[in-house]
Amino acid sequence: MTFLDLFAGIGGFHLGMEQAGHQCIGWIEWDKFARQSYQAIHDVEGIWNASDIRTVRANELPRADCWCFGFPCQDISVAGKQKGFTAGKRSSLFFTVTGLIRDLEEKDRPSYLLIENVKNLLSINGGFDFLKLQIELDEIGYDVEWSVLDSAEVVPQHRERIFIVGHLRGRRTRKVFPIIQGDREANFRSDATNTLTTRYGEAQGSGSYVAESEPPKVKQAGNLMNTKYFGGNPQPGRVYDPSGISPTLSTMQGGGREPKIIANPHGYNKGGTRTISPTVTAGSFKDNNFVQTNILAGLRIRKLTPLECWRLQGFPDWAFTRAREAGLSDSQLYKQAGNSVTVPVIKAIAERMELP
């Protein structure tokens, strides 16, 4: 399919859609620094673009199968003033997009709309704003489906966002949600992080480690829940083999729940103290002797680097390098990562979007 990238930012939609096999034929972005990164990252030479969606006319837009956009969330986010997207100036740009669609003849309208925003869109103003969104899309000819997806299913960060897919009535489009994937072995990218796989030394918690660049794998040994979720299955219910690398954790997986590991019949940790410890919760046991986990005082948690923030959003390192080499400051790189969508989430959705 072809797609337009509106409120494009640094192109999280662009990358995810491209990775799913779709083609960008136009983009719109207001922020000059985001435009600088977008042009450095993506091959957009000769592709139609504009900076201000408020000045664009419908007859100027390339005809595309899908419009992708995460309209500004400042008036909706719990971190903002929560004016709502009907009262706030930024988030009301949603209606600028639907106005462009209204001005198009039906044959020229996109078959799909892929919309992203903060989860609070569902509840702000008592849910009235979300109802208004549905009514607006219905009036311009779109049936909608939506789902709240958590980036933690595909990258190591919690980031819940609502994704809305609009289907133009009369077109043969495919239902997207729910996104269900079967149990699988998770592959970790070697360019995202080296992983400790071998240790030397007798004492637990000391000795030297070897970091290998070969992509390690987390062995998922089972699942405690029958329900399958986006990304494979629910994180709290997964069971891991401790001889593999620790899975990504999310604040003890919520509610004090601990990661599940394989233990021998006596309840000891498989592998004992001579291998890298499985995910440590309070301590571990070896031959009925409690091994206390050492806690070092006086240390502080360091700040994530801009590169790490981009990785957490699923961007490849080469994309960050291009933006950095284009002259973007650290403050802009941090901001751009925070404003972006998570690339693998977009890819997972886009893989289910197709036309006959």
C-alpha positions as CSV (number, residue, x, y, z in Angstrom):
1,M,0.0,0.0,0.0
2,T,0.9,3.6,-0.3
3,F,0.7,6.0,2.7
4,L,0.9,9.6,3.8
5,D,2.8,10.4,7.0
6,L,1.0,13.3,8.8
7,F,2.4,15.0,11.9
8,A,5.4,12.9,10.9
9,G,7.9,13.7,13.6
10,I,11.1,11.7,12.9
11,G,9.2,9.0,11.0
12,G,8.3,6.2,13.4
13,F,5.2,5.5,11.3
14,H,7.4,5.8,8.2
15,L,9.9,3.1,9.4
16,G,7.2,0.8,10.7
17,M,5.1,1.0,7.6
18,E,8.1,0.5,5.3
19,Q,9.3,-2.5,7.3
20,A,5.8,-4.0,6.7
21,G,6.3,-3.5,2.9
22,H,4.3,-0.2,2.4
23,Q,5.5,2.9,0.5
24,C,5.5,6.5,1.7
25,I,4.4,9.0,-1.0
26,G,4.2,12.1,1.1
27,W,4.7,13.6,4.6
28,I,3.9,16.7,6.7
29,E,5.8,18.0,9.7
30,W,5.8,21.4,11.3
31,D,8.8,21.3,13.7
32,K,12.0,22.3,11.9
33,F,14.2,20.0,14.0
34,A,12.0,17.0,13.4
35,R,12.0,17.8,9.7
36,Q,15.8,17.9,9.8
37,S,15.9,14.4,11.4
38,Y,13.2,13.1,9.1
39,Q,15.1,14.1,5.9
40,A,18.4,12.7,7.3
41,I,16.8,9.3,8.2
42,H,14.5,8.6,5.3
43,D,14.9,8.6,1.5
44,V,12.4,11.4,0.8
45,E,14.1,13.1,-2.1
46,G,11.4,14.0,-4.6
47,I,8.6,12.9,-2.3
48,W,5.8,15.4,-1.8
49,N,5.9,17.2,1.6
50,A,4.6,20.2,3.5
51,S,5.3,21.9,6.8
52,D,1.9,23.2,7.9
53,I,-1.1,21.0,7.6
54,R,-3.4,24.0,8.2
55,T,-2.3,25.5,4.9
56,V,-2.6,22.3,2.8
57,R,-5.5,21.9,0.4
58,A,-7.0,18.6,-0.3
59,N,-6.3,18.7,-4.0
60,E,-2.6,19.1,-3.3
61,L,-2.3,15.8,-1.5
62,P,-1.0,12.7,-3.3
63,R,-3.6,9.9,-3.4
64,A,-2.7,7.3,-0.9
65,D,-4.2,4.0,0.4
66,C,-3.6,4.9,4.0
67,W,-3.1,8.1,6.1
68,C,-1.0,7.6,9.2
69,F,-1.0,10.2,12.0
70,G,-0.6,10.7,15.7
71,F,-2.2,14.0,16.1
72,P,-0.7,16.3,18.9
73,C,-1.5,14.9,22.3
74,Q,-0.7,18.0,24.5
75,D,-4.3,18.8,25.2
76,I,-5.1,15.1,26.0
77,S,-2.1,13.8,27.9
78,V,-2.3,13.5,31.7
79,A,1.0,15.5,31.6
80,G,-0.8,18.4,30.0
81,K,-3.7,20.7,30.9
82,Q,-6.2,18.2,29.6
83,K,-8.4,20.7,27.7
84,G,-9.4,17.9,25.4
85,F,-9.1,17.7,21.7
86,T,-12.1,19.8,20.9
87,A,-11.1,22.8,23.1
88,G,-7.3,22.6,22.8
89,K,-5.6,24.2,19.8
90,R,-3.0,21.5,19.2
91,S,-5.1,18.3,19.6
92,S,-8.0,19.8,17.6
93,L,-5.7,19.4,14.5
94,F,-7.5,16.1,14.3
95,F,-10.3,18.0,12.7
96,T,-8.0,19.6,10.2
97,V,-7.2,16.1,9.0
98,T,-10.9,15.0,8.8
99,G,-11.6,18.3,7.0
100,L,-9.2,17.4,4.3
101,I,-10.9,14.1,3.9
102,R,-14.3,15.8,3.7
103,D,-13.0,17.9,0.8
104,L,-11.9,14.8,-1.2
105,E,-14.3,12.9,-3.4
106,E,-15.0,9.4,-2.1
107,K,-12.9,7.7,-4.8
108,D,-9.9,9.8,-3.6
109,R,-10.2,9.1,0.1
110,P,-7.7,6.7,1.8
111,S,-9.0,3.2,2.4
112,Y,-7.3,3.1,5.8
113,L,-6.7,5.6,8.6
114,L,-4.1,4.6,11.2
115,I,-4.3,6.9,14.2
116,E,-2.2,6.9,17.4
117,N,-2.6,8.9,20.6
118,V,-2.2,8.6,24.4
119,K,-4.4,6.2,26.3
120,N,-6.1,9.1,28.1
121,L,-8.0,9.9,24.9
122,L,-10.4,7.1,25.9
123,S,-11.4,8.8,29.2
124,I,-10.8,12.6,28.9
125,N,-13.9,14.7,29.4
126,G,-15.8,11.6,30.6
127,G,-15.2,9.8,27.3
128,F,-17.0,12.5,25.3
129,D,-14.0,13.4,23.2
130,F,-13.5,9.8,22.1
131,L,-17.1,9.6,21.2
132,K,-16.8,12.8,19.2
133,L,-13.8,11.2,17.3
134,Q,-15.9,8.2,16.4
135,I,-18.8,10.3,15.3
136,E,-16.5,12.5,13.2
137,L,-15.0,9.4,11.5
138,D,-18.4,7.9,10.9
139,E,-19.6,11.1,9.2
140,I,-16.8,11.0,6.7
141,G,-17.4,7.4,5.9
142,Y,-15.2,5.3,8.2
143,D,-15.9,2.4,10.4
144,V,-13.4,2.2,13.3
145,E,-11.7,-0.3,15.5
146,W,-9.2,0.4,18.2
147,S,-6.9,-1.2,20.7
148,V,-4.6,-0.1,23.5
149,L,-1.2,-1.6,22.9
150,D,1.8,-1.5,25.3
151,S,5.2,-1.1,23.7
152,A,6.6,-3.4,26.5
153,E,5.4,-6.4,24.4
154,V,8.1,-5.6,21.8
155,V,10.6,-3.2,23.4
156,P,11.8,-2.8,27.0
157,Q,9.6,0.1,28.0
158,H,6.1,0.5,29.2
159,R,4.2,2.9,26.8
160,E,0.5,2.4,26.5
161,R,-1.0,4.1,23.5
162,I,-4.4,3.8,21.7
163,F,-4.3,2.8,18.1
164,I,-7.4,3.5,15.9
165,V,-7.9,2.0,12.5
166,G,-10.5,3.5,10.2
167,H,-11.9,1.5,7.3
168,L,-13.5,3.4,4.5
169,R,-17.0,1.9,3.9
170,G,-17.3,0.2,0.6
171,R,-13.7,-0.8,0.3
172,R,-12.4,-4.3,1.0
173,T,-10.1,-3.7,3.9
174,R,-8.9,-6.2,6.5
175,K,-9.8,-6.2,10.2
176,V,-6.6,-5.5,12.2
177,F,-7.4,-6.0,15.9
178,P,-6.8,-7.9,18.0
179,I,-3.1,-8.6,17.1
180,I,-2.4,-12.1,18.3
181,Q,0.9,-13.9,17.9
182,G,1.7,-17.4,19.1
183,D,4.3,-18.3,21.7
184,R,7.7,-17.8,20.3
185,E,11.4,-17.5,21.1
186,A,12.3,-13.8,21.4
187,N,15.4,-12.7,19.5
188,F,17.4,-9.8,20.8
189,R,19.3,-7.5,18.4
190,S,23.0,-7.6,18.9
191,D,23.3,-3.9,17.7
192,A,21.0,-2.8,20.5
193,T,23.0,-4.2,23.4
194,N,25.6,-6.7,24.2
195,T,24.4,-9.3,26.7
196,L,26.4,-11.0,29.5
197,T,26.4,-14.7,28.8
198,T,29.5,-16.0,30.6
199,R,31.1,-15.3,33.9
200,Y,34.3,-16.3,35.7
201,G,34.9,-16.5,39.4
202,E,33.4,-18.5,42.3
203,A,31.5,-16.0,44.4
204,Q,28.0,-15.0,43.3
205,G,27.9,-11.4,42.5
206,S,31.6,-11.0,41.7
207,G,34.1,-12.1,39.1
208,S,34.6,-11.1,35.4
209,Y,32.0,-11.2,32.7
210,V,32.4,-11.7,29.0
211,A,30.0,-9.7,26.8
212,E,29.2,-11.4,23.5
213,S,28.1,-9.6,20.4
214,E,26.2,-12.6,19.0
215,P,22.5,-12.1,19.4
216,P,21.4,-14.1,22.5
217,K,18.0,-15.6,22.9
218,V,15.6,-15.6,25.8
219,K,14.1,-19.1,26.1
220,Q,10.4,-18.8,26.9
221,A,9.6,-22.1,28.5
222,G,5.9,-21.7,28.9
223,N,3.0,-19.6,29.8
224,L,0.7,-19.5,32.9
225,M,-2.2,-17.9,31.0
226,N,-4.2,-19.2,28.1
227,T,-5.1,-15.8,26.7
228,K,-2.8,-14.5,24.0
229,Y,-2.0,-10.8,23.8
230,F,-0.4,-8.4,21.4
231,G,3.3,-9.3,21.2
232,G,2.7,-12.9,21.9
233,N,1.3,-13.4,25.5
234,P,1.0,-11.4,28.7
235,Q,4.2,-10.6,30.4
236,P,3.1,-11.5,33.9
237,G,2.3,-15.0,32.8
238,R,5.4,-15.9,31.0
239,V,7.8,-18.6,32.3
240,Y,11.5,-18.4,31.5
241,D,14.4,-20.7,31.7
242,P,17.0,-19.1,34.0
243,S,19.9,-20.6,31.9
244,G,18.9,-18.0,29.3
245,I,19.2,-14.2,29.5
246,S,16.9,-12.3,31.9
247,P,13.7,-11.0,30.2
248,T,12.8,-7.4,30.4
249,L,11.0,-6.6,33.6
250,S,8.5,-3.9,34.4
251,T,8.6,-2.9,38.0
252,M,8.2,-6.5,39.2
253,Q,5.6,-6.9,36.5
254,G,3.0,-5.1,38.7
255,G,1.4,-5.8,42.0
256,G,4.4,-7.5,43.5
257,R,4.3,-10.3,41.0
258,E,7.7,-11.9,40.4
259,P,9.2,-13.3,37.2
260,K,8.6,-17.1,36.9
261,I,11.7,-19.3,36.5
262,I,12.3,-23.0,36.1
263,A,13.4,-24.6,39.4
264,N,14.5,-28.2,40.2
265,P,12.2,-30.3,42.4
266,H,13.9,-29.1,45.6
267,G,13.3,-25.5,44.7
268,Y,16.9,-24.5,44.0
269,N,17.8,-22.2,41.1
270,K,18.8,-24.2,38.1
271,G,22.6,-23.8,37.5
272,G,23.6,-22.8,41.1
273,T,26.1,-20.0,41.7
274,R,28.6,-20.8,38.9
275,T,26.5,-19.3,36.2
276,I,25.0,-15.9,35.6
277,S,22.2,-15.5,38.2
278,P,18.6,-15.7,36.9
279,T,16.5,-12.6,37.4
280,V,17.1,-11.9,41.1
281,T,14.1,-10.9,43.2
282,A,15.1,-11.1,46.9
283,G,17.9,-13.6,46.8
284,S,18.6,-17.2,45.7
285,F,19.3,-20.5,47.2
286,K,22.2,-22.9,46.8
287,D,22.1,-26.3,48.7
288,N,19.6,-24.9,51.3
289,N,21.9,-22.0,52.1
290,F,20.5,-18.5,51.5
291,V,22.7,-16.3,49.4
292,Q,22.1,-12.6,50.2
293,T,21.9,-10.3,47.3
294,N,24.4,-7.4,47.8
295,I,23.0,-3.9,47.6
296,L,25.5,-1.1,47.0
297,A,24.6,2.2,48.7
298,G,25.7,5.6,47.5
299,L,25.2,4.9,43.8
300,R,22.8,6.7,41.5
301,I,20.9,5.6,38.4
302,R,22.5,7.2,35.4
303,K,20.5,9.1,32.8
304,L,19.6,7.2,29.6
305,T,21.6,8.5,26.6
306,P,19.8,9.8,23.5
307,L,20.8,6.7,21.6
308,E,19.3,4.4,24.3
309,C,16.1,6.4,24.1
310,W,15.9,5.9,20.3
311,R,16.6,2.2,20.8
312,L,13.7,2.0,23.3
313,Q,11.5,3.3,20.6
314,G,12.7,0.6,18.2
315,F,14.8,2.8,15.9
316,P,17.9,1.2,14.4
317,D,21.2,2.7,15.3
318,W,21.8,4.0,11.8
319,A,18.7,6.2,12.0
320,F,20.0,7.8,15.2
321,T,23.5,8.2,13.7
322,R,22.0,10.0,10.7
323,A,20.0,12.4,12.9
324,R,23.1,13.0,15.1
325,E,25.3,13.7,12.1
326,A,22.6,16.1,10.8
327,G,23.5,18.4,13.7
328,L,20.7,17.7,16.1
329,S,21.4,18.5,19.8
330,D,21.0,16.0,22.6
331,S,17.9,17.9,23.9
332,Q,16.3,17.7,20.5
333,L,17.2,14.0,20.2
334,Y,15.6,13.3,23.6
335,K,12.5,15.2,22.6
336,Q,12.2,13.5,19.3
337,A,12.4,10.0,20.8
338,G,9.8,10.9,23.4
339,N,7.4,12.3,20.8
340,S,7.7,9.3,18.4
341,V,5.7,6.2,18.1
342,T,7.3,2.8,18.8
343,V,8.5,1.4,15.4
344,P,7.9,-2.3,16.0
345,V,4.3,-1.6,17.2
346,I,3.6,0.2,14.0
347,K,5.1,-2.6,12.0
348,A,3.0,-5.2,13.9
349,I,-0.2,-3.3,13.0
350,A,0.9,-2.5,9.4
351,E,1.6,-6.1,8.6
352,R,-2.1,-6.8,9.1
353,M,-3.2,-3.9,6.8
354,E,-3.7,-4.9,3.2
355,L,-5.9,-4.3,0.2
356,P,-7.1,-6.9,-2.4
